[in-house]
Amino acid sequence: MDQVRLYLKTPLFAFRRAPHLPRTAMVLEGSAEDRPGGLRIHVSAWLDEAGEAVVGPTLTLLIPFAKIDHVHILNESSP
């Protein structure tokens, strides 16, 4: 899996009263792999739109390609 910084077009949806992830996160960092329809990312860090760290859980998400603005590949894994 590649280590990436994934920039979202819009924040991820989370409930106001009991969010399962940070509501202000716009950038996800972690290890990712291509899946049909999106990227599977094991999130190790969350950032807001100012690039500041946001407290959030370590979890794995499937982010649809339509939600992604762009991806910065930090270090590529070998094929």
mmCIF file of the N, C-alpha and C atoms, coordinates in Angstrom:
data_MODEL
# 
_entry.id   MODEL 
# 
loop_
_atom_site.group_PDB 
_atom_site.id 
_atom_site.type_symbol 
_atom_site.label_atom_id 
_atom_site.label_alt_id 
_atom_site.label_comp_id 
_atom_site.label_asym_id 
_atom_site.label_entity_id 
_atom_site.label_seq_id 
_atom_site.pdbx_PDB_ins_code 
_atom_site.Cartn_x 
_atom_site.Cartn_y 
_atom_site.Cartn_z 
_atom_site.occupancy 
_atom_site.B_iso_or_equiv 
_atom_site.pdbx_formal_charge 
_atom_site.auth_seq_id 
_atom_site.auth_comp_id 
_atom_site.auth_asym_id 
_atom_site.auth_atom_id 
_atom_site.pdbx_PDB_model_num 
ATOM 1   N N  . MET A 1 1  ? 0.836   -1.188 0.000  1.00 0.00 ? 1  MET A N  1 
ATOM 2   C CA . MET A 1 1  ? 0.000   0.000  0.000  1.00 0.00 ? 1  MET A CA 1 
ATOM 3   C C  . MET A 1 1  ? 0.881   1.253  0.000  1.00 0.00 ? 1  MET A C  1 
ATOM 4   N N  . ASP A 1 2  ? 0.408   2.278  -0.678 1.00 0.00 ? 2  ASP A N  1 
ATOM 5   C CA . ASP A 1 2  ? 1.114   3.556  -0.729 1.00 0.00 ? 2  ASP A CA 1 
ATOM 6   C C  . ASP A 1 2  ? 0.760   4.413  0.477  1.00 0.00 ? 2  ASP A C  1 
ATOM 7   N N  . GLN A 1 3  ? 1.724   5.193  0.951  1.00 0.00 ? 3  GLN A N  1 
ATOM 8   C CA . GLN A 1 3  ? 1.461   6.194  1.973  1.00 0.00 ? 3  GLN A CA 1 
ATOM 9   C C  . GLN A 1 3  ? 1.010   7.452  1.242  1.00 0.00 ? 3  GLN A C  1 
ATOM 10  N N  . VAL A 1 4  ? -0.156  7.985  1.618  1.00 0.00 ? 4  VAL A N  1 
ATOM 11  C CA . VAL A 1 4  ? -0.735  9.102  0.877  1.00 0.00 ? 4  VAL A CA 1 
ATOM 12  C C  . VAL A 1 4  ? -1.258  10.201 1.797  1.00 0.00 ? 4  VAL A C  1 
ATOM 13  N N  . ARG A 1 5  ? -1.440  11.355 1.186  1.00 0.00 ? 5  ARG A N  1 
ATOM 14  C CA . ARG A 1 5  ? -2.191  12.464 1.782  1.00 0.00 ? 5  ARG A CA 1 
ATOM 15  C C  . ARG A 1 5  ? -3.335  12.710 0.810  1.00 0.00 ? 5  ARG A C  1 
ATOM 16  N N  . LEU A 1 6  ? -4.566  12.443 1.247  1.00 0.00 ? 6  LEU A N  1 
ATOM 17  C CA . LEU A 1 6  ? -5.745  12.489 0.404  1.00 0.00 ? 6  LEU A CA 1 
ATOM 18  C C  . LEU A 1 6  ? -6.532  13.766 0.709  1.00 0.00 ? 6  LEU A C  1 
ATOM 19  N N  . TYR A 1 7  ? -6.725  14.595 -0.309 1.00 0.00 ? 7  TYR A N  1 
ATOM 20  C CA . TYR A 1 7  ? -7.441  15.865 -0.160 1.00 0.00 ? 7  TYR A CA 1 
ATOM 21  C C  . TYR A 1 7  ? -8.881  15.683 -0.633 1.00 0.00 ? 7  TYR A C  1 
ATOM 22  N N  . LEU A 1 8  ? -9.834  15.987 0.235  1.00 0.00 ? 8  LEU A N  1 
ATOM 23  C CA . LEU A 1 8  ? -11.251 15.818 -0.080 1.00 0.00 ? 8  LEU A CA 1 
ATOM 24  C C  . LEU A 1 8  ? -11.839 17.087 -0.695 1.00 0.00 ? 8  LEU A C  1 
ATOM 25  N N  . LYS A 1 9  ? -12.865 16.921 -1.522 1.00 0.00 ? 9  LYS A N  1 
ATOM 26  C CA . LYS A 1 9  ? -13.586 18.069 -2.085 1.00 0.00 ? 9  LYS A CA 1 
ATOM 27  C C  . LYS A 1 9  ? -14.459 18.729 -1.019 1.00 0.00 ? 9  LYS A C  1 
ATOM 28  N N  . THR A 1 10 ? -15.049 17.921 -0.164 1.00 0.00 ? 10 THR A N  1 
ATOM 29  C CA . THR A 1 10 ? -15.929 18.390 0.910  1.00 0.00 ? 10 THR A CA 1 
ATOM 30  C C  . THR A 1 10 ? -15.668 17.534 2.148  1.00 0.00 ? 10 THR A C  1 
ATOM 31  N N  . PRO A 1 11 ? -16.012 18.041 3.333  1.00 0.00 ? 11 PRO A N  1 
ATOM 32  C CA . PRO A 1 11 ? -15.803 17.233 4.550  1.00 0.00 ? 11 PRO A CA 1 
ATOM 33  C C  . PRO A 1 11 ? -16.628 15.950 4.520  1.00 0.00 ? 11 PRO A C  1 
ATOM 34  N N  . LEU A 1 12 ? -16.180 14.963 5.257  1.00 0.00 ? 12 LEU A N  1 
ATOM 35  C CA . LEU A 1 12 ? -16.920 13.716 5.400  1.00 0.00 ? 12 LEU A CA 1 
ATOM 36  C C  . LEU A 1 12 ? -18.138 13.943 6.285  1.00 0.00 ? 12 LEU A C  1 
ATOM 37  N N  . PHE A 1 13 ? -19.200 13.228 6.019  1.00 0.00 ? 13 PHE A N  1 
ATOM 38  C CA . PHE A 1 13 ? -20.407 13.343 6.839  1.00 0.00 ? 13 PHE A CA 1 
ATOM 39  C C  . PHE A 1 13 ? -20.178 12.675 8.194  1.00 0.00 ? 13 PHE A C  1 
ATOM 40  N N  . ALA A 1 14 ? -20.631 13.336 9.240  1.00 0.00 ? 14 ALA A N  1 
ATOM 41  C CA . ALA A 1 14 ? -20.612 12.758 10.595 1.00 0.00 ? 14 ALA A CA 1 
ATOM 42  C C  . ALA A 1 14 ? -21.771 13.361 11.373 1.00 0.00 ? 14 ALA A C  1 
ATOM 43  N N  . PHE A 1 15 ? -22.377 12.575 12.226 1.00 0.00 ? 15 PHE A N  1 
ATOM 44  C CA . PHE A 1 15 ? -23.467 13.081 13.068 1.00 0.00 ? 15 PHE A CA 1 
ATOM 45  C C  . PHE A 1 15 ? -22.950 14.164 13.998 1.00 0.00 ? 15 PHE A C  1 
ATOM 46  N N  . ARG A 1 16 ? -23.770 15.173 14.259 1.00 0.00 ? 16 ARG A N  1 
ATOM 47  C CA . ARG A 1 16 ? -23.368 16.256 15.161 1.00 0.00 ? 16 ARG A CA 1 
ATOM 48  C C  . ARG A 1 16 ? -23.210 15.785 16.599 1.00 0.00 ? 16 ARG A C  1 
ATOM 49  N N  . ARG A 1 17 ? -24.132 14.975 17.058 1.00 0.00 ? 17 ARG A N  1 
ATOM 50  C CA . ARG A 1 17 ? -24.131 14.588 18.479 1.00 0.00 ? 17 ARG A CA 1 
ATOM 51  C C  . ARG A 1 17 ? -23.153 13.476 18.824 1.00 0.00 ? 17 ARG A C  1 
ATOM 52  N N  . ALA A 1 18 ? -22.889 12.583 17.909 1.00 0.00 ? 18 ALA A N  1 
ATOM 53  C CA . ALA A 1 18 ? -21.988 11.463 18.195 1.00 0.00 ? 18 ALA A CA 1 
ATOM 54  C C  . ALA A 1 18 ? -21.155 11.161 16.956 1.00 0.00 ? 18 ALA A C  1 
ATOM 55  N N  . PRO A 1 19 ? -20.243 12.063 16.608 1.00 0.00 ? 19 PRO A N  1 
ATOM 56  C CA . PRO A 1 19 ? -19.456 11.828 15.392 1.00 0.00 ? 19 PRO A CA 1 
ATOM 57  C C  . PRO A 1 19 ? -18.520 10.634 15.537 1.00 0.00 ? 19 PRO A C  1 
ATOM 58  N N  . HIS A 1 20 ? -18.411 9.860  14.472 1.00 0.00 ? 20 HIS A N  1 
ATOM 59  C CA . HIS A 1 20 ? -17.500 8.705  14.456 1.00 0.00 ? 20 HIS A CA 1 
ATOM 60  C C  . HIS A 1 20 ? -16.156 9.090  13.840 1.00 0.00 ? 20 HIS A C  1 
ATOM 61  N N  . LEU A 1 21 ? -16.083 10.329 13.334 1.00 0.00 ? 21 LEU A N  1 
ATOM 62  C CA . LEU A 1 21 ? -14.844 10.862 12.777 1.00 0.00 ? 21 LEU A CA 1 
ATOM 63  C C  . LEU A 1 21 ? -14.900 12.383 12.885 1.00 0.00 ? 21 LEU A C  1 
ATOM 64  N N  . PRO A 1 22 ? -13.763 13.061 12.741 1.00 0.00 ? 22 PRO A N  1 
ATOM 65  C CA . PRO A 1 22 ? -13.754 14.517 12.898 1.00 0.00 ? 22 PRO A CA 1 
ATOM 66  C C  . PRO A 1 22 ? -14.552 15.205 11.781 1.00 0.00 ? 22 PRO A C  1 
ATOM 67  N N  . ARG A 1 23 ? -15.492 16.050 12.155 1.00 0.00 ? 23 ARG A N  1 
ATOM 68  C CA . ARG A 1 23 ? -16.371 16.714 11.187 1.00 0.00 ? 23 ARG A CA 1 
ATOM 69  C C  . ARG A 1 23 ? -15.651 17.761 10.349 1.00 0.00 ? 23 ARG A C  1 
ATOM 70  N N  . THR A 1 24 ? -14.511 18.261 10.806 1.00 0.00 ? 24 THR A N  1 
ATOM 71  C CA . THR A 1 24 ? -13.803 19.313 10.072 1.00 0.00 ? 24 THR A CA 1 
ATOM 72  C C  . THR A 1 24 ? -12.664 18.781 9.213  1.00 0.00 ? 24 THR A C  1 
ATOM 73  N N  . ALA A 1 25 ? -12.482 17.473 9.192  1.00 0.00 ? 25 ALA A N  1 
ATOM 74  C CA . ALA A 1 25 ? -11.367 16.890 8.432  1.00 0.00 ? 25 ALA A CA 1 
ATOM 75  C C  . ALA A 1 25 ? -11.569 17.067 6.929  1.00 0.00 ? 25 ALA A C  1 
ATOM 76  N N  . MET A 1 26 ? -10.551 17.595 6.270  1.00 0.00 ? 26 MET A N  1 
ATOM 77  C CA . MET A 1 26 ? -10.554 17.767 4.819  1.00 0.00 ? 26 MET A CA 1 
ATOM 78  C C  . MET A 1 26 ? -9.395  17.021 4.166  1.00 0.00 ? 26 MET A C  1 
ATOM 79  N N  . VAL A 1 27 ? -8.430  16.588 5.006  1.00 0.00 ? 27 VAL A N  1 
ATOM 80  C CA . VAL A 1 27 ? -7.249  15.890 4.506  1.00 0.00 ? 27 VAL A CA 1 
ATOM 81  C C  . VAL A 1 27 ? -7.036  14.653 5.372  1.00 0.00 ? 27 VAL A C  1 
ATOM 82  N N  . LEU A 1 28 ? -6.824  13.513 4.717  1.00 0.00 ? 28 LEU A N  1 
ATOM 83  C CA . LEU A 1 28 ? -6.579  12.259 5.425  1.00 0.00 ? 28 LEU A CA 1 
ATOM 84  C C  . LEU A 1 28 ? -5.194  11.772 5.053  1.00 0.00 ? 28 LEU A C  1 
ATOM 85  N N  . GLU A 1 29 ? -4.454  11.284 6.045  1.00 0.00 ? 29 GLU A N  1 
ATOM 86  C CA . GLU A 1 29 ? -3.142  10.700 5.782  1.00 0.00 ? 29 GLU A CA 1 
ATOM 87  C C  . GLU A 1 29 ? -3.161  9.251  6.227  1.00 0.00 ? 29 GLU A C  1 
ATOM 88  N N  . GLY A 1 30 ? -2.491  8.411  5.458  1.00 0.00 ? 30 GLY A N  1 
ATOM 89  C CA . GLY A 1 30 ? -2.410  7.007  5.831  1.00 0.00 ? 30 GLY A CA 1 
ATOM 90  C C  . GLY A 1 30 ? -1.992  6.145  4.661  1.00 0.00 ? 30 GLY A C  1 
ATOM 91  N N  . SER A 1 31 ? -2.190  4.850  4.806  1.00 0.00 ? 31 SER A N  1 
ATOM 92  C CA . SER A 1 31 ? -1.839  3.912  3.745  1.00 0.00 ? 31 SER A CA 1 
ATOM 93  C C  . SER A 1 31 ? -3.098  3.614  2.932  1.00 0.00 ? 31 SER A C  1 
ATOM 94  N N  . ALA A 1 32 ? -2.950  3.638  1.601  1.00 0.00 ? 32 ALA A N  1 
ATOM 95  C CA . ALA A 1 32 ? -4.115  3.495  0.731  1.00 0.00 ? 32 ALA A CA 1 
ATOM 96  C C  . ALA A 1 32 ? -3.859  2.506  -0.382 1.00 0.00 ? 32 ALA A C  1 
ATOM 97  N N  . GLU A 1 33 ? -4.959  1.930  -0.862 1.00 0.00 ? 33 GLU A N  1 
ATOM 98  C CA . GLU A 1 33 ? -4.911  1.065  -2.034 1.00 0.00 ? 33 GLU A CA 1 
ATOM 99  C C  . GLU A 1 33 ? -6.158  1.305  -2.871 1.00 0.00 ? 33 GLU A C  1 
ATOM 100 N N  . ASP A 1 34 ? -5.992  1.153  -4.155 1.00 0.00 ? 34 ASP A N  1 
ATOM 101 C CA . ASP A 1 34 ? -7.066  1.353  -5.117 1.00 0.00 ? 34 ASP A CA 1 
ATOM 102 C C  . ASP A 1 34 ? -8.086  0.231  -5.004 1.00 0.00 ? 34 ASP A C  1 
ATOM 103 N N  . ARG A 1 35 ? -9.357  0.601  -4.968 1.00 0.00 ? 35 ARG A N  1 
ATOM 104 C CA . ARG A 1 35 ? -10.459 -0.360 -4.955 1.00 0.00 ? 35 ARG A CA 1 
ATOM 105 C C  . ARG A 1 35 ? -11.467 0.074  -6.018 1.00 0.00 ? 35 ARG A C  1 
ATOM 106 N N  . PRO A 1 36 ? -12.337 -0.817 -6.473 1.00 0.00 ? 36 PRO A N  1 
ATOM 107 C CA . PRO A 1 36 ? -13.353 -0.401 -7.434 1.00 0.00 ? 36 PRO A CA 1 
ATOM 108 C C  . PRO A 1 36 ? -14.200 0.745  -6.864 1.00 0.00 ? 36 PRO A C  1 
ATOM 109 N N  . GLY A 1 37 ? -14.199 1.865  -7.553 1.00 0.00 ? 37 GLY A N  1 
ATOM 110 C CA . GLY A 1 37 ? -15.030 2.994  -7.137 1.00 0.00 ? 37 GLY A CA 1 
ATOM 111 C C  . GLY A 1 37 ? -14.402 3.952  -6.159 1.00 0.00 ? 37 GLY A C  1 
ATOM 112 N N  . GLY A 1 38 ? -13.218 3.646  -5.634 1.00 0.00 ? 38 GLY A N  1 
ATOM 113 C CA . GLY A 1 38 ? -12.623 4.555  -4.666 1.00 0.00 ? 38 GLY A CA 1 
ATOM 114 C C  . GLY A 1 38 ? -11.281 4.095  -4.139 1.00 0.00 ? 38 GLY A C  1 
ATOM 115 N N  . LEU A 1 39 ? -10.832 4.770  -3.097 1.00 0.00 ? 39 LEU A N  1 
ATOM 116 C CA . LEU A 1 39 ? -9.582  4.412  -2.429 1.00 0.00 ? 39 LEU A CA 1 
ATOM 117 C C  . LEU A 1 39 ? -9.898  3.918  -1.026 1.00 0.00 ? 39 LEU A C  1 
ATOM 118 N N  . ARG A 1 40 ? -9.304  2.793  -0.668 1.00 0.00 ? 40 ARG A N  1 
ATOM 119 C CA . ARG A 1 40 ? -9.395  2.275  0.706  1.00 0.00 ? 40 ARG A CA 1 
ATOM 120 C C  . ARG A 1 40 ? -8.204  2.858  1.439  1.00 0.00 ? 40 ARG A C  1 
ATOM 121 N N  . ILE A 1 41 ? -8.469  3.608  2.508  1.00 0.00 ? 41 ILE A N  1 
ATOM 122 C CA . ILE A 1 41 ? -7.393  4.249  3.255  1.00 0.00 ? 41 ILE A CA 1 
ATOM 123 C C  . ILE A 1 41 ? -7.491  3.905  4.730  1.00 0.00 ? 41 ILE A C  1 
ATOM 124 N N  . HIS A 1 42 ? -6.361  3.499  5.285  1.00 0.00 ? 42 HIS A N  1 
ATOM 125 C CA . HIS A 1 42 ? -6.242  3.289  6.728  1.00 0.00 ? 42 HIS A CA 1 
ATOM 126 C C  . HIS A 1 42 ? -5.721  4.619  7.276  1.00 0.00 ? 42 HIS A C  1 
ATOM 127 N N  . VAL A 1 43 ? -6.620  5.397  7.866  1.00 0.00 ? 43 VAL A N  1 
ATOM 128 C CA . VAL A 1 43 ? -6.317  6.770  8.280  1.00 0.00 ? 43 VAL A CA 1 
ATOM 129 C C  . VAL A 1 43 ? -5.482  6.776  9.557  1.00 0.00 ? 43 VAL A C  1 
ATOM 130 N N  . SER A 1 44 ? -4.320  7.435  9.475  1.00 0.00 ? 44 SER A N  1 
ATOM 131 C CA . SER A 1 44 ? -3.451  7.567  10.645 1.00 0.00 ? 44 SER A CA 1 
ATOM 132 C C  . SER A 1 44 ? -3.396  9.009  11.141 1.00 0.00 ? 44 SER A C  1 
ATOM 133 N N  . ALA A 1 45 ? -3.836  9.971  10.295 1.00 0.00 ? 45 ALA A N  1 
ATOM 134 C CA . ALA A 1 45 ? -3.850  11.383 10.696 1.00 0.00 ? 45 ALA A CA 1 
ATOM 135 C C  . ALA A 1 45 ? -4.966  12.113 9.956  1.00 0.00 ? 45 ALA A C  1 
ATOM 136 N N  . TRP A 1 46 ? -5.550  13.072 10.645 1.00 0.00 ? 46 TRP A N  1 
ATOM 137 C CA . TRP A 1 46 ? -6.632  13.902 10.112 1.00 0.00 ? 46 TRP A CA 1 
ATOM 138 C C  . TRP A 1 46 ? -6.164  15.358 10.154 1.00 0.00 ? 46 TRP A C  1 
ATOM 139 N N  . LEU A 1 47 ? -6.449  16.111 9.094  1.00 0.00 ? 47 LEU A N  1 
ATOM 140 C CA . LEU A 1 47 ? -6.095  17.527 9.050  1.00 0.00 ? 47 LEU A CA 1 
ATOM 141 C C  . LEU A 1 47 ? -7.315  18.333 8.612  1.00 0.00 ? 47 LEU A C  1 
ATOM 142 N N  . ASP A 1 48 ? -7.408  19.583 9.098  1.00 0.00 ? 48 ASP A N  1 
ATOM 143 C CA . ASP A 1 48 ? -8.492  20.449 8.647  1.00 0.00 ? 48 ASP A CA 1 
ATOM 144 C C  . ASP A 1 48 ? -8.044  21.210 7.403  1.00 0.00 ? 48 ASP A C  1 
ATOM 145 N N  . GLU A 1 49 ? -8.880  22.114 6.901  1.00 0.00 ? 49 GLU A N  1 
ATOM 146 C CA . GLU A 1 49 ? -8.538  22.802 5.648  1.00 0.00 ? 49 GLU A CA 1 
ATOM 147 C C  . GLU A 1 49 ? -7.385  23.780 5.799  1.00 0.00 ? 49 GLU A C  1 
ATOM 148 N N  . ALA A 1 50 ? -6.994  24.104 7.031  1.00 0.00 ? 50 ALA A N  1 
ATOM 149 C CA . ALA A 1 50 ? -5.825  24.952 7.275  1.00 0.00 ? 50 ALA A CA 1 
ATOM 150 C C  . ALA A 1 50 ? -4.546  24.120 7.412  1.00 0.00 ? 50 ALA A C  1 
ATOM 151 N N  . GLY A 1 51 ? -4.672  22.793 7.359  1.00 0.00 ? 51 GLY A N  1 
ATOM 152 C CA . GLY A 1 51 ? -3.521  21.915 7.507  1.00 0.00 ? 51 GLY A CA 1 
ATOM 153 C C  . GLY A 1 51 ? -3.170  21.613 8.947  1.00 0.00 ? 51 GLY A C  1 
ATOM 154 N N  . GLU A 1 52 ? -4.047  21.998 9.860  1.00 0.00 ? 52 GLU A N  1 
ATOM 155 C CA . GLU A 1 52 ? -3.824  21.742 11.282 1.00 0.00 ? 52 GLU A CA 1 
ATOM 156 C C  . GLU A 1 52 ? -4.344  20.353 11.648 1.00 0.00 ? 52 GLU A C  1 
ATOM 157 N N  . ALA A 1 53 ? -3.629  19.676 12.531 1.00 0.00 ? 53 ALA A N  1 
ATOM 158 C CA . ALA A 1 53 ? -4.040  18.342 12.980 1.00 0.00 ? 53 ALA A CA 1 
ATOM 159 C C  . ALA A 1 53 ? -5.372  18.411 13.711 1.00 0.00 ? 53 ALA A C  1 
ATOM 160 N N  . VAL A 1 54 ? -6.206  17.403 13.461 1.00 0.00 ? 54 VAL A N  1 
ATOM 161 C CA . VAL A 1 54 ? -7.501  17.273 14.109 1.00 0.00 ? 54 VAL A CA 1 
ATOM 162 C C  . VAL A 1 54 ? -7.506  15.920 14.813 1.00 0.00 ? 54 VAL A C  1 
ATOM 163 N N  . VAL A 1 55 ? -8.017  15.881 16.026 1.00 0.00 ? 55 VAL A N  1 
ATOM 164 C CA . VAL A 1 55 ? -8.071  14.630 16.779 1.00 0.00 ? 55 VAL A CA 1 
ATOM 165 C C  . VAL A 1 55 ? -9.138  13.724 16.170 1.00 0.00 ? 55 VAL A C  1 
ATOM 166 N N  . GLY A 1 56 ? -8.747  12.491 15.893 1.00 0.00 ? 56 GLY A N  1 
ATOM 167 C CA . GLY A 1 56 ? -9.686  11.530 15.337 1.00 0.00 ? 56 GLY A CA 1 
ATOM 168 C C  . GLY A 1 56 ? -9.160  10.121 15.505 1.00 0.00 ? 56 GLY A C  1 
ATOM 169 N N  . PRO A 1 57 ? -10.039 9.143  15.318 1.00 0.00 ? 57 PRO A N  1 
ATOM 170 C CA . PRO A 1 57 ? -9.646  7.748  15.500 1.00 0.00 ? 57 PRO A CA 1 
ATOM 171 C C  . PRO A 1 57 ? -8.818  7.221  14.334 1.00 0.00 ? 57 PRO A C  1 
ATOM 172 N N  . THR A 1 58 ? -8.095  6.161  14.597 1.00 0.00 ? 58 THR A N  1 
ATOM 173 C CA . THR A 1 58 ? -7.425  5.419  13.536 1.00 0.00 ? 58 THR A CA 1 
ATOM 174 C C  . THR A 1 58 ? -8.453  4.430  13.015 1.00 0.00 ? 58 THR A C  1 
ATOM 175 N N  . LEU A 1 59 ? -8.823  4.579  11.754 1.00 0.00 ? 59 LEU A N  1 
ATOM 176 C CA . LEU A 1 59 ? -9.804  3.666  11.181 1.00 0.00 ? 59 LEU A CA 1 
ATOM 177 C C  . LEU A 1 59 ? -9.599  3.532  9.683  1.00 0.00 ? 59 LEU A C  1 
ATOM 178 N N  . THR A 1 60 ? -10.303 2.588  9.079  1.00 0.00 ? 60 THR A N  1 
ATOM 179 C CA . THR A 1 60 ? -10.193 2.339  7.643  1.00 0.00 ? 60 THR A CA 1 
ATOM 180 C C  . THR A 1 60 ? -11.492 2.746  6.966  1.00 0.00 ? 60 THR A C  1 
ATOM 181 N N  . LEU A 1 61 ? -11.355 3.519  5.881  1.00 0.00 ? 61 LEU A N  1 
ATOM 182 C CA . LEU A 1 61 ? -12.505 4.024  5.145  1.00 0.00 ? 61 LEU A CA 1 
ATOM 183 C C  . LEU A 1 61 ? -12.352 3.727  3.659  1.00 0.00 ? 61 LEU A C  1 
ATOM 184 N N  . LEU A 1 62 ? -13.472 3.595  2.958  1.00 0.00 ? 62 LEU A N  1 
ATOM 185 C CA . LEU A 1 62 ? -13.483 3.552  1.509  1.00 0.00 ? 62 LEU A CA 1 
ATOM 186 C C  . LEU A 1 62 ? -14.023 4.896  1.052  1.00 0.00 ? 62 LEU A C  1 
ATOM 187 N N  . ILE A 1 63 ? -13.177 5.687  0.417  1.00 0.00 ? 63 ILE A N  1 
ATOM 188 C CA . ILE A 1 63 ? -13.553 7.023  -0.035 1.00 0.00 ? 63 ILE A CA 1 
ATOM 189 C C  . ILE A 1 63 ? -13.844 6.948  -1.536 1.00 0.00 ? 63 ILE A C  1 
ATOM 190 N N  . PRO A 1 64 ? -15.075 7.287  -1.950 1.00 0.00 ? 64 PRO A N  1 
ATOM 191 C CA . PRO A 1 64 ? -15.397 7.250  -3.377 1.00 0.00 ? 64 PRO A CA 1 
ATOM 192 C C  . PRO A 1 64 ? -14.547 8.248  -4.164 1.00 0.00 ? 64 PRO A C  1 
ATOM 193 N N  . PHE A 1 65 ? -14.198 7.888  -5.412 1.00 0.00 ? 65 PHE A N  1 
ATOM 194 C CA . PHE A 1 65 ? -13.398 8.783  -6.242 1.00 0.00 ? 65 PHE A CA 1 
ATOM 195 C C  . PHE A 1 65 ? -14.058 10.155 -6.392 1.00 0.00 ? 65 PHE A C  1 
ATOM 196 N N  . ALA A 1 66 ? -15.384 10.222 -6.427 1.00 0.00 ? 66 ALA A N  1 
ATOM 197 C CA . ALA A 1 66 ? -16.097 11.488 -6.591 1.00 0.00 ? 66 ALA A CA 1 
ATOM 198 C C  . ALA A 1 66 ? -15.867 12.436 -5.415 1.00 0.00 ? 66 ALA A C  1 
ATOM 199 N N  . LYS A 1 67 ? -15.490 11.916 -4.269 1.00 0.00 ? 67 LYS A N  1 
ATOM 200 C CA . LYS A 1 67 ? -15.260 12.714 -3.060 1.00 0.00 ? 67 LYS A CA 1 
ATOM 201 C C  . LYS A 1 67 ? -13.832 13.264 -3.007 1.00 0.00 ? 67 LYS A C  1 
ATOM 202 N N  . ILE A 1 68 ? -12.936 12.709 -3.816 1.00 0.00 ? 68 ILE A N  1 
ATOM 203 C CA . ILE A 1 68 ? -11.510 13.045 -3.751 1.00 0.00 ? 68 ILE A CA 1 
ATOM 204 C C  . ILE A 1 68 ? -11.166 14.168 -4.725 1.00 0.00 ? 68 ILE A C  1 
ATOM 205 N N  . ASP A 1 69 ? -10.502 15.204 -4.209 1.00 0.00 ? 69 ASP A N  1 
ATOM 206 C CA . ASP A 1 69 ? -9.989  16.268 -5.070 1.00 0.00 ? 69 ASP A CA 1 
ATOM 207 C C  . ASP A 1 69 ? -8.687  15.810 -5.712 1.00 0.00 ? 69 ASP A C  1 
ATOM 208 N N  . HIS A 1 70 ? -7.726  15.422 -4.886 1.00 0.00 ? 70 HIS A N  1 
ATOM 209 C CA . HIS A 1 70 ? -6.469  14.863 -5.393 1.00 0.00 ? 70 HIS A CA 1 
ATOM 210 C C  . HIS A 1 70 ? -5.760  14.103 -4.281 1.00 0.00 ? 70 HIS A C  1 
ATOM 211 N N  . VAL A 1 71 ? -4.745  13.347 -4.699 1.00 0.00 ? 71 VAL A N  1 
ATOM 212 C CA . VAL A 1 71 ? -3.982  12.512 -3.762 1.00 0.00 ? 71 VAL A CA 1 
ATOM 213 C C  . VAL A 1 71 ? -2.497  12.810 -3.940 1.00 0.00 ? 71 VAL A C  1 
ATOM 214 N N  . HIS A 1 72 ? -1.837  13.096 -2.832 1.00 0.00 ? 72 HIS A N  1 
ATOM 215 C CA . HIS A 1 72 ? -0.371  13.280 -2.838 1.00 0.00 ? 72 HIS A CA 1 
ATOM 216 C C  . HIS A 1 72 ? 0.223   11.960 -2.359 1.00 0.00 ? 72 HIS A C  1 
ATOM 217 N N  . ILE A 1 73 ? 0.987   11.302 -3.223 1.00 0.00 ? 73 ILE A N  1 
ATOM 218 C CA . ILE A 1 73 ? 1.617   10.027 -2.854 1.00 0.00 ? 73 ILE A CA 1 
ATOM 219 C C  . ILE A 1 73 ? 2.913   10.362 -2.132 1.00 0.00 ? 73 ILE A C  1 
ATOM 220 N N  . LEU A 1 74 ? 2.986   10.002 -0.857 1.00 0.00 ? 74 LEU A N  1 
ATOM 221 C CA . LEU A 1 74 ? 4.141   10.336 -0.019 1.00 0.00 ? 74 LEU A CA 1 
ATOM 222 C C  . LEU A 1 74 ? 5.291   9.377  -0.267 1.00 0.00 ? 74 LEU A C  1 
ATOM 223 N N  . ASN A 1 75 ? 4.996   8.099  -0.394 1.00 0.00 ? 75 ASN A N  1 
ATOM 224 C CA . ASN A 1 75 ? 6.012   7.115  -0.789 1.00 0.00 ? 75 ASN A CA 1 
ATOM 225 C C  . ASN A 1 75 ? 5.302   5.922  -1.390 1.00 0.00 ? 75 ASN A C  1 
ATOM 226 N N  . GLU A 1 76 ? 5.700   5.577  -2.591 1.00 0.00 ? 76 GLU A N  1 
ATOM 227 C CA . GLU A 1 76 ? 5.063   4.480  -3.312 1.00 0.00 ? 76 GLU A CA 1 
ATOM 228 C C  . GLU A 1 76 ? 5.605   3.140  -2.846 1.00 0.00 ? 76 GLU A C  1 
ATOM 229 N N  . SER A 1 77 ? 4.698   2.189  -2.728 1.00 0.00 ? 77 SER A N  1 
ATOM 230 C CA . SER A 1 77 ? 5.144   0.830  -2.445 1.00 0.00 ? 77 SER A CA 1 
ATOM 231 C C  . SER A 1 77 ? 5.519   0.197  -3.772 1.00 0.00 ? 77 SER A C  1 
ATOM 232 N N  . SER A 1 78 ? 6.374   -0.783 -3.722 1.00 0.00 ? 78 SER A N  1 
ATOM 233 C CA . SER A 1 78 ? 6.773   -1.459 -4.965 1.00 0.00 ? 78 SER A CA 1 
ATOM 234 C C  . SER A 1 78 ? 5.651   -2.398 -5.403 1.00 0.00 ? 78 SER A C  1 
ATOM 235 N N  . PRO A 1 79 ? 5.488   -2.571 -6.723 1.00 0.00 ? 79 PRO A N  1 
ATOM 236 C CA . PRO A 1 79 ? 4.391   -3.413 -7.240 1.00 0.00 ? 79 PRO A CA 1 
ATOM 237 C C  . PRO A 1 79 ? 4.524   -4.873 -6.869 1.00 0.00 ? 79 PRO A C  1 
# 
